[in-house]
Amino acid sequence: MQTRAGARTGRPLTSAETALNQTATLEQIEKILDGIRPAVRADGGDIHFVSFQPDHGIVEVRLVGACYDCPMSVATLRAGIEYQLRHALPAVHSVEAVK
């Protein structure tokens, strides 16, 4: 992933720029999940952020509470969580639920 500075210059990113980008992405993921949590909590569940794999664009979350074994959890994951993260962050390609 390139920073705006890297994109302008065409040069590879330094390790410091890469770390800064990853930190910013993690903060944005948390912020987006914070916006989704009230609706999930209203139904008795919650979302825990587990990890982000920047090389593959995969966000891992843990669905807990009522979401853990809810038959609608796949819809929540894809149509809610994944849609919002992918829409806001080009670095995110998919969201996976982990146990």
ChimeraX commands (.cxc) that place a marker at each C-alpha (Angstrom):
marker #1 position 0.00,0.00,0.00 radius 0.5
marker #1 position 1.35,3.42,-0.86 radius 0.5
marker #1 position 0.97,6.63,1.07 radius 0.5
marker #1 position -0.09,9.75,-0.71 radius 0.5
marker #1 position 3.53,10.87,-0.56 radius 0.5
marker #1 position 4.68,7.58,-2.05 radius 0.5
marker #1 position 2.04,7.76,-4.76 radius 0.5
marker #1 position 3.16,11.26,-5.76 radius 0.5
marker #1 position 6.83,10.38,-5.93 radius 0.5
marker #1 position 6.49,6.86,-7.27 radius 0.5
marker #1 position 9.10,5.70,-4.77 radius 0.5
marker #1 position 8.73,2.70,-2.46 radius 0.5
marker #1 position 7.52,3.44,1.02 radius 0.5
marker #1 position 9.94,3.50,3.89 radius 0.5
marker #1 position 9.30,1.19,6.83 radius 0.5
marker #1 position 8.29,4.23,8.92 radius 0.5
marker #1 position 5.72,5.29,6.29 radius 0.5
marker #1 position 4.39,1.74,6.09 radius 0.5
marker #1 position 4.05,1.57,9.89 radius 0.5
marker #1 position 2.31,4.95,9.93 radius 0.5
marker #1 position -0.12,3.79,7.23 radius 0.5
marker #1 position -0.87,0.58,9.11 radius 0.5
marker #1 position -1.48,2.48,12.35 radius 0.5
marker #1 position -3.85,4.87,10.58 radius 0.5
marker #1 position -5.69,1.95,8.99 radius 0.5
marker #1 position -6.08,0.18,12.34 radius 0.5
marker #1 position -7.46,3.38,13.89 radius 0.5
marker #1 position -9.93,3.77,11.02 radius 0.5
marker #1 position -11.05,0.15,11.35 radius 0.5
marker #1 position -11.70,0.67,15.08 radius 0.5
marker #1 position -13.58,3.91,14.40 radius 0.5
marker #1 position -15.84,2.24,11.83 radius 0.5
marker #1 position -16.48,-0.73,14.15 radius 0.5
marker #1 position -17.33,1.73,16.94 radius 0.5
marker #1 position -20.02,3.15,14.66 radius 0.5
marker #1 position -21.49,-0.30,13.98 radius 0.5
marker #1 position -21.38,-1.58,17.58 radius 0.5
marker #1 position -24.48,0.22,18.94 radius 0.5
marker #1 position -26.76,-1.57,16.46 radius 0.5
marker #1 position -25.13,-4.93,17.17 radius 0.5
marker #1 position -25.27,-4.36,20.93 radius 0.5
marker #1 position -28.96,-3.45,20.68 radius 0.5
marker #1 position -29.54,-7.03,19.55 radius 0.5
marker #1 position -27.47,-8.46,22.43 radius 0.5
marker #1 position -24.21,-9.01,20.54 radius 0.5
marker #1 position -20.87,-7.32,20.04 radius 0.5
marker #1 position -17.94,-7.15,17.63 radius 0.5
marker #1 position -14.34,-7.57,18.78 radius 0.5
marker #1 position -11.58,-6.49,16.41 radius 0.5
marker #1 position -8.98,-9.29,16.23 radius 0.5
marker #1 position -6.50,-8.36,13.51 radius 0.5
marker #1 position -5.81,-6.82,10.13 radius 0.5
marker #1 position -3.64,-8.60,7.58 radius 0.5
marker #1 position -2.48,-5.73,5.36 radius 0.5
marker #1 position -0.78,-8.00,2.80 radius 0.5
marker #1 position -4.11,-9.69,2.07 radius 0.5
marker #1 position -6.55,-6.93,3.07 radius 0.5
marker #1 position -8.31,-9.19,5.55 radius 0.5
marker #1 position -9.90,-7.88,8.73 radius 0.5
marker #1 position -10.64,-10.52,11.37 radius 0.5
marker #1 position -13.39,-9.92,13.90 radius 0.5
marker #1 position -14.97,-12.02,16.62 radius 0.5
marker #1 position -18.76,-11.91,16.90 radius 0.5
marker #1 position -19.81,-12.47,20.51 radius 0.5
marker #1 position -22.95,-12.58,22.61 radius 0.5
marker #1 position -26.14,-13.08,20.63 radius 0.5
marker #1 position -24.13,-12.73,17.40 radius 0.5
marker #1 position -21.99,-15.77,18.12 radius 0.5
marker #1 position -24.50,-18.33,16.88 radius 0.5
marker #1 position -27.12,-16.13,15.27 radius 0.5
marker #1 position -28.26,-17.34,11.82 radius 0.5
marker #1 position -28.14,-13.71,10.63 radius 0.5
marker #1 position -24.50,-13.22,11.65 radius 0.5
marker #1 position -23.26,-13.88,8.10 radius 0.5
marker #1 position -25.54,-11.12,6.80 radius 0.5
marker #1 position -24.31,-8.78,9.55 radius 0.5
marker #1 position -20.74,-9.65,8.68 radius 0.5
marker #1 position -21.05,-9.20,4.90 radius 0.5
marker #1 position -23.76,-6.58,4.40 radius 0.5
marker #1 position -22.93,-4.54,7.48 radius 0.5
marker #1 position -19.36,-4.82,8.69 radius 0.5
marker #1 position -17.56,-5.81,5.47 radius 0.5
marker #1 position -19.52,-3.36,3.32 radius 0.5
marker #1 position -18.73,-0.40,5.55 radius 0.5
marker #1 position -15.05,-1.26,5.96 radius 0.5
marker #1 position -14.50,-1.91,2.24 radius 0.5
marker #1 position -16.38,1.25,1.29 radius 0.5
marker #1 position -14.29,3.43,3.62 radius 0.5
marker #1 position -10.89,1.73,3.36 radius 0.5
marker #1 position -9.45,0.60,0.01 radius 0.5
marker #1 position -6.90,-1.54,1.88 radius 0.5
marker #1 position -9.69,-3.79,3.19 radius 0.5
marker #1 position -10.76,-6.56,0.80 radius 0.5
marker #1 position -12.71,-8.85,3.11 radius 0.5
marker #1 position -13.82,-9.41,6.68 radius 0.5
marker #1 position -13.68,-12.82,8.30 radius 0.5
marker #1 position -15.25,-13.99,11.55 radius 0.5
marker #1 position -12.96,-15.99,13.84 radius 0.5
marker #1 position -13.99,-18.05,16.83 radius 0.5
marker link #1:1,2 radius 0.2
marker link #1:2,3 radius 0.2
marker link #1:3,4 radius 0.2
marker link #1:4,5 radius 0.2
marker link #1:5,6 radius 0.2
marker link #1:6,7 radius 0.2
marker link #1:7,8 radius 0.2
marker link #1:8,9 radius 0.2
marker link #1:9,10 radius 0.2
marker link #1:10,11 radius 0.2
marker link #1:11,12 radius 0.2
marker link #1:12,13 radius 0.2
marker link #1:13,14 radius 0.2
marker link #1:14,15 radius 0.2
marker link #1:15,16 radius 0.2
marker link #1:16,17 radius 0.2
marker link #1:17,18 radius 0.2
marker link #1:18,19 radius 0.2
marker link #1:19,20 radius 0.2
marker link #1:20,21 radius 0.2
marker link #1:21,22 radius 0.2
marker link #1:22,23 radius 0.2
marker link #1:23,24 radius 0.2
marker link #1:24,25 radius 0.2
marker link #1:25,26 radius 0.2
marker link #1:26,27 radius 0.2
marker link #1:27,28 radius 0.2
marker link #1:28,29 radius 0.2
marker link #1:29,30 radius 0.2
marker link #1:30,31 radius 0.2
marker link #1:31,32 radius 0.2
marker link #1:32,33 radius 0.2
marker link #1:33,34 radius 0.2
marker link #1:34,35 radius 0.2
marker link #1:35,36 radius 0.2
marker link #1:36,37 radius 0.2
marker link #1:37,38 radius 0.2
marker link #1:38,39 radius 0.2
marker link #1:39,40 radius 0.2
marker link #1:40,41 radius 0.2
marker link #1:41,42 radius 0.2
marker link #1:42,43 radius 0.2
marker link #1:43,44 radius 0.2
marker link #1:44,45 radius 0.2
marker link #1:45,46 radius 0.2
marker link #1:46,47 radius 0.2
marker link #1:47,48 radius 0.2
marker link #1:48,49 radius 0.2
marker link #1:49,50 radius 0.2
marker link #1:50,51 radius 0.2
marker link #1:51,52 radius 0.2
marker link #1:52,53 radius 0.2
marker link #1:53,54 radius 0.2
marker link #1:54,55 radius 0.2
marker link #1:55,56 radius 0.2
marker link #1:56,57 radius 0.2
marker link #1:57,58 radius 0.2
marker link #1:58,59 radius 0.2
marker link #1:59,60 radius 0.2
marker link #1:60,61 radius 0.2
marker link #1:61,62 radius 0.2
marker link #1:62,63 radius 0.2
marker link #1:63,64 radius 0.2
marker link #1:64,65 radius 0.2
marker link #1:65,66 radius 0.2
marker link #1:66,67 radius 0.2
marker link #1:67,68 radius 0.2
marker link #1:68,69 radius 0.2
marker link #1:69,70 radius 0.2
marker link #1:70,71 radius 0.2
marker link #1:71,72 radius 0.2
marker link #1:72,73 radius 0.2
marker link #1:73,74 radius 0.2
marker link #1:74,75 radius 0.2
marker link #1:75,76 radius 0.2
marker link #1:76,77 radius 0.2
marker link #1:77,78 radius 0.2
marker link #1:78,79 radius 0.2
marker link #1:79,80 radius 0.2
marker link #1:80,81 radius 0.2
marker link #1:81,82 radius 0.2
marker link #1:82,83 radius 0.2
marker link #1:83,84 radius 0.2
marker link #1:84,85 radius 0.2
marker link #1:85,86 radius 0.2
marker link #1:86,87 radius 0.2
marker link #1:87,88 radius 0.2
marker link #1:88,89 radius 0.2
marker link #1:89,90 radius 0.2
marker link #1:90,91 radius 0.2
marker link #1:91,92 radius 0.2
marker link #1:92,93 radius 0.2
marker link #1:93,94 radius 0.2
marker link #1:94,95 radius 0.2
marker link #1:95,96 radius 0.2
marker link #1:96,97 radius 0.2
marker link #1:97,98 radius 0.2
marker link #1:98,99 radius 0.2
view
